Structure formats: structure tokens, C-alpha cells
């Protein structure tokens, strides 16, 4: 099975501001502004630092937030990644 | 020289002739009109405003005249002219002064992109500005009119201008627009405030304008640091409640109330985010103006 990792779209030039549990991200390519919850903010920040597979990102997010990387978190991260892709923040990249 | 230095006859003559160069905050509007209600409104509500006597420059060239066709005899109307163009459909003739006010707001909000422009009232106290963005019907202008009659300095009742280089709120003191029941509310709240003749059956209902306090006009070049972002909401018989709101959601809501946030691109995001960073953010529900004044008087400057 082909595995992919997720990367922040190189053209997207994202600007982030974090306030408590909220993160606001501005996409300077689309001109759109998005409000993310704590999980979304941590996940996007993590992807900005380095690409990750969905599993890998779940591990990173779990470690940062003190969660257990269980099935529920993996499912949530999967949904989140789909949302991020849909609004043009990230894209899939075949894992080398 | 201020507008008040002109006699009614001289004011009318200038408006009908070479125009009146009126300074409102950072802008100069050259106004021409032969309509008596425009002269009456400017004479009464802009009495303390300075005239630019020796300048060939104006930011906005505005005219208010009846259309030059048969309509002027059948159904008297007024046309707002901006730099030789008519950006709006004509309004009934007796709405000429409200149209001047609305048109001047449009001139600023559509052309002054050196600022981040938010649809909001702005008042200042002790150097800090409270930004009150809100959709129509929220009681924004009523609360603004009450506050500026109780010690707050009026920067604007409609347009918050945030300067790009330092994030300061730039004054644009102009008459405060009041609608429907709020006209009587403010007449009762502050009987000494001057409110001009009501204009009925406009697109906004019955409208009138309150003369801005003289101090606000004299200090029109004095900027203020944004300290609070407060979303007001008038609800009949509601308790007075000031409730902190999260900053991320506040940024989104202010962006929704901004005229040129998207147009300014990344600069707009930085300006807005910096402003939100520096401000304490609240929702404010009220029905009693005296209680509202007390709550605003107790606001503490945001922590540095």
C-alpha cells in the first residue's frame, strides 16, 4: 500500500497566531483566515515543523498534549488532515 | 477658521459656489450643494469643524444636487456625486443630509486603505480606545452617543481607522447617527446634546444626527491606543453583562466587520492580530444606559 505523508503546502505561506486554546491561521495565497481549536493548532504547527504521516502526526500530537495515541485520536487526526487539505493548507506527498 | 465663523448666508453661498473645504479628522472633503437641508445640517452639526481655507487639495470631492432631468419636477430627488460619478441611486430630496453623511462614510471606507477600516464605534479615555464593532441594530451608536456624553472622547461612531505603521486608532469625529427609538433615548439621556431634525422613511427608518462634542473635534489629530474590543448587544430588559470572549474568535468577528481586511492581505492580518493581541475582548449585553456607563467606567487598561 502506498503511504503518504502530509506537508504544509509550500506556496501557502501560512501566518499563525495562538491565543490559549485557539489558533488563527492566515493563508496568504488564498487570503482566507481560519480559526482552529487547540488540536488543530498543535497539528498544523507540528506539520509546519516537519511533514508527517497521519500515524506519525497522531503520535506527535498525543505526546505534546499528553493524550494516548489511540484509535479515536487517529480518526480525529484523519478528519483534521482532510479538512486542512480541503481548505488548501496542506497536501499529500508520497512517502519516499 | 471653523464652520461656525460663517453666517448661514455665507455657508450657503460657498456650498452653492466654489465649495466648502471641510476637514474631518485626517480627511478634507470639498462639498458642493445648493440644497438648503445640506447647508442647514452642516451649519448645525459641523459648527466646530475647521475649514481648509488655503488648500487646493481635497481627499473627496462631493456634490449633492437634484438630477438634471424631469424627475426633479415630478418626484424630487437627490444625487450624491463623487469625483464626477454617481455611485448610488438617487434618494428622496428630503434625505439629502443623511445621504451626505452616508456618502462621506462610503468615501472613507472605500478609498482610505492606508488604514485597516472596521465598521465600529471608537471612543477614548486616558489614552486607550475602545473599539465597538457591531452589525446594525446592536445598539452601537446609541451606546456610543451615551458614552461620549459621559466623559469618553468620540473618535468615530461608524469607522474605526487603524493606522498601519503603529496600530493607533485615528480619530474621525463626525455627527453620531441615531435611528428610530434611539433618537428619543438619547434626547432623554442627555437633554443638552444637540440632535438635528429627524428625517423619516429612509432605508434605515427615521434617522437623526447628534452633534459631536466640541472636545472631540478639537482633538481630532490625537490618536489612541486600542485597549478593548467590545461587541455590544442591546436587548430589551436585559441585565447588564460584560463577558470576556476568546481572542481567536474575536479576530474572526472583527474581520467580518472590516471593510478592507481582505484587501490589505498579510498586512491586514498582522494589523488585526496585533490589535487583538493588545486588547481585552468582551461581549457586552445591556438595556440600561446608566448601568452601561458604570461598566465602561470600570474598565481597566489591558495588561502590557
Interface residues (C-beta under 8 A of the other chain):
Chain A: X13 X15 X17 X19 X20 X21 X22 X23 X24 X26 X28 X31 X33 X35 X36
Chain B: X246 X247 X248 X249 X251 X252 X255 X262 X265 X266 X269 X270 X273 X276 X277
